[in-house]
């Protein structure tokens, strides 16, 4: 398939020189470069995947590039989000990305959307673009992007990363499957850790993001064999690539013959993410870092349980007793149920699961350290390294 535009475009003398290595490729040539200039691509996110994706699309001469992001640059981004640099820490990612992209290609027409992509704005934003490139890192937004692409008839160039593994495909074309054909139901909440909790090899999003950019350009030019109906699996440690054949599911609720997804829904609810619901329940077992500091200063007999992994404990710790969350069921006998226990992890997610498990196991006096060791570093002891 090729993305065509009814608006005729021409290349000026400077652009002909800039894209000369494309122009001498018979598969691209002057006509192909004009297609690239006429095309419009929306990148969802300017993070790990969005960085190489946007940089290469801008350099290749894609005429209009849209960016959706609402985040700011953090030090932890710099290990993989190569569009941002150290002086950008604290800046809006959109501003940082726009500066780099315009520096690469001043002929680029850049459209920025300083907002979170939601069911309320996705279709309106998507209508301006030919192709959607999904650089998101969470399941609610992936399902949102998929459904919005199906409803608006836009190809979804998909990529995802986790630790040392990645995936890439092209979804929601007229004849190919969509993301829901592959994943009809989202995984249970918390089953797949985020990159912030599980980690990610910094080079991996560069590898996958470049693959996404390649697929976008192939779609625009109408050349090669796009990843339609194919899921590419990347193993960076083994440097191995596997391909799974995908078929359009005739019963798919989004793109099948009897579609039930006719409008965008609440995707947090669909994925079982409750967000900030039930604050009273959390208040019963949560302890703030300020409360913990006060209790420790008073000399209260608290047992600090660290449920992170050993390699995280080596980065920084509060001197607590280390039992990784996955080992807690078989090591629970190491804990004294008569003592007051405060469980913590990096940000509070894993320790909340540990508290729930211990409560079910009969521990009545357990607390979850709200915000984890990162909150301790932010609000109590800035000498504790953050990661």
N, C-alpha and C positions, 0 to 999 in steps of 0.2 A: 504494500500500500504506500502511496505517496501523499504527502500533505501539500495541497495546491492552494494557491492564492489567486484571487481574481485581480489583485492590484499589481500592475506591471512595475517592476523595479529595475533599476540600472545600477551599474557599478561605476564609480568615478575612477580617475587615474590612480589615486592613492590606494583605493580598495583593491584594484586589480593587482597592484604590487604587493599589498598586504596578503592577499589570498592566492598568490601566484602558484604556490605548491599544491593547492587544490585545483586550480584552473588547468594545470597540465595533466591532471588525472582524467582519463576519458570518462570514468564513472561519475565524475563531478562536473568538470568543465565550467564554462560560463553559465550555462543554463542551471546547473546544480547550485552554483554559488548564488545565483539570483533567487532560487527556491529557498535557500538558507536565509537570505536577507529578508525575504517576504514572510518567513515563518515567525510564529509567536509561541513561546514555550513558557509554562509556569512551573517554577521550582518551589515545592512545598518544603520550606526549611533551608537555612543556610549554615547547617552544622556539618557533621562528618561527611555525609553523603552529598549534601547540597554544595559544599565547598568545591570539590573537584568538578562536580556536575556543572555548576554555573560558570566556573573559570574556563572550562574547555568549550562550552557552548558559546560563550562570549568571544573567545579567541577564534572559534571556527567561523564566526560571522552570522550567527543566528540574529536576525534583525531586532526582534523584540523579546526581551527576557523579563518575566515577572518573578518577583520574590515575595514569599509570604513568611514572615517571622515576627515574633513579638518579644524575643529574648534579648538578653545582653551578654556580651562576651565575658567569660569567666576564665581564670587561669587554667582550670581543668580542661577547657576546650582546646587549648593550644597544642596538645599532643596529637591531634588528628584533624582539627578544623582549620585547614591550611589557608583559608581565605582571610583569616584573622591573625593578628600579630600581637606581641606583648603590649605595645602602646594602645591597642584597642580595648584592653581589659576595662570593663565598666561602660563601654560604648554600646549603643544598640547594634545588634548584629546586622540589621539592614543598612545602617549608615556605614559600617565597616566594610561590608560586602560591596555596596554600591561604589565606594571609593576605589576598591581594587579592580572591579569589573570595568569601570570607565577608564581606568589607567591602562588596562589591557587593550580595550577597544573603544575609542571615543565615538565611533559611529553607532554604538549600541543604544537602542531605545529601551530604557530601563523603567519598569513600573514596579513600585514597591507597595506592599500592603502590610502596614504595621498593626497586625491583628492576629489573634488566634483563629485558625480556620475552624468554623463551626457549621452546624446544619443551617443556620440562619444566613450565612454569607457565602457558602461554598459555590452554589450554582451561579450566583451573580458574578463572582470572581472568575469562575471557570469559563464563562461565556466569551471572554475576551481572547482566549488562547486556543491554539490548535492542538497542543499536546500538553499533558500534565505529567510531571516527573515527581514521584513521591519519594521524598527524602526524610520521612518522619520516623520516629522511633517508638511509637506506641500503637497498640491495637485499635483503640477507638478511632484514631485519626486515619489509620489505614482502611478501616471499613468505611469511614466517611468519604475518603478520597475515592475509593472504589465505587461506591453507590452514586456519588456525584458524577463520576466519569461515565458510568453506564447511562444515567438519566440524561446527561448532556451530550452523549455521543463522542466523548473525547478519549483517545488512547491513554492508558495509565502505564507509564514506564516505571516499574517497581524495583526497589532495591531494599534489602534489609541486612543488618549485621548484628553479630553477637559473639563476643570473645574472639575466636579465631575462624569463625564461619560466616558465610554470607550467602545471599540468594539474589537472583535477578530474573526478571521476566517482563513481558509486555502483556498487560491485561486490558480487557474492556474494548477490544476492537470488534468490528461487526461480526466476524466469523470465529473469533477466538474466545477462550474462557475468560472469566473475570476472577478477581481475588476470592470471591465467595465460592466459586467452583472448586478452588483448591482448599480453602478453609471455610467450610459452611458455618462453623461455630468458633468463637474465640476460645482461647485456653482459659482455664479457671484463673481468676484474679490472683496475682502473686506467684503463679507457677513459673513464669519466665521472668527472671530478674531483669531490671533495666541495665543499661551500660554503666550507670553510676554505681550499681551494686555488683553486677557480674563482671564488669570490666570489658575492654575491647582493645585489640591490637590496633595501635594508631594508624598503621599502614592500610589495614583492611578496608575502611571506608573509601580510601583513595582508589583502591582496586575496584570496588563495586561501583562507586560513583562514576568512574571513567567508563565502566561498562554501560551504565545508564546513559551517559552522554553519547556513547557510540550508537546505542539503540535509537535515541532521539534523532540523531543525524541520519541514520538509515531510513527511518520513517519519513523524514522530510524529503530525502532524495529519492526514495522509492527504489533503493538498491539493496542487494544482499538478502540475507535470510533473517528477518527479525525474530526475536524470542517470543513470538506468538505461539501459544500452545506448547511452550517449552519452559521448564523451570531449571535454571542453571544453579547448581549447588557448588559453592566454593569452599575448599578446605585449605586455608592459608598455611597451616603447619605442615601439611603433607604436600602442599602446592599441587592439589588434585582438583579436577573439575568433573562433576557428574551432571548428567542431564536427565530430567524426568519429562516424559511426554504428558501433556495435559490435554484433556478434552473438555469441551463446553458441556456443562451439565444441563440436560434438558429440563431438569426439575429445579434448577437454581432459582431462588426467590428473587434474585436481582436481574439476571440476564436470560433466564429460561423461558420456556413457552408459556407458562402460566405465572407471570411475575406478581409477587405480592409486595415487593419493595417499589412503591410508586412515589414515595417522597422520602426525604431525609428524616432520620429519627434521632432519638437521644442515644448516642453511641457509647457514652459512659455507662448508661443503664444497660445497653445491649451487651457490653463486655463485663457487666457485673461490678463496675467500679462505683463505689458509693460516695467518693470524694469526702466531703466534710459532714456527712450525715452522722447521727448518733453521738453528738459531742458529750452528752451526759454519761454515756457508757464508757467513753474513753477517759473521762475525768475521774472515774472511780479507780482506775488502775494506773493512769499516767502520772509521772512525776517530772516536773520541769528541772532543768539543770540548776536553776537557782535554788530550788528546794533541796536538791541533792547536796549542793555545796553547803548550804546552811546546816543540814543534818550531819554531814561529815565533820564540819567545824565544831559542832556541839559534841562530837564524839559518840554519836548514836551507833549502835551495832548493826550496820548494814552489810549485807553480802552482795558485792557487785559481781554480776554474772555477765560476761562478755560472750555473745553468741556469734561473733564474726569468725572469719577463717584465720588460721595461724599466720598466713602472710600479711593479713591486715593488722593483726596484733603486733607484728614486727614494725609496721609503719608508725603506729602510735597506740597507746593504751592508757587506761585509767588505773592500771594495776589490778584489774578484776580477775576473776577465775574464768579461764577460757574453756568453753564447751561450744563448738560450732553448732548452729541450729540443727543441721542434719544429723548430728551425733547425739542430740539431747534425749531422744526416746530411749536409747540403750544406755545412757550414762546418767539418767535422772536420779539413780540411787546415790550419786555422789553429792547430792544437794540435801540440806537439812530443812525439812518442811517447817520446823519450828522457828526458823530465823526469818527475818524480813529481807526479801530479795529484791534487788533492783537490776533488771536486765537491760542491756543496751547493745546496740549495733552501730552501724555507720550513721543511719538517718532515722531509725525507729521502726522500720517495716518488719525486719526479721525479728527484732526483740518483741514486737507486738504479737507475733505468732508464737514466740517462746512463752510469753505470759499466758496466752490462751491455752497452750498445751499444759503448762504447769497448773493452771487453775482446774482444768479437767482432770489432772492427775491428783488433785486434792490439796495443792498448795494454796493457802488462803491469804497469805500476806506477800503478794508479789506485785511489782510495779514495772511499768515500761518507761524508760527514760525518753521523754518526748524530744525528738530531734536528734537523738543519738550523740555520738562523740563529735560530730560536726557542730552541733549546737553548743556543746561544752567548749569547743575551740573558739567559737564565735563570741560567746557571752560570758565565759568564765576564765579560760586560760588561753590567750592568743599564742602561747608558746607551743601548744599542741599542734603538730602538723596536720593540715587538711589534705585530703586526697579524693 
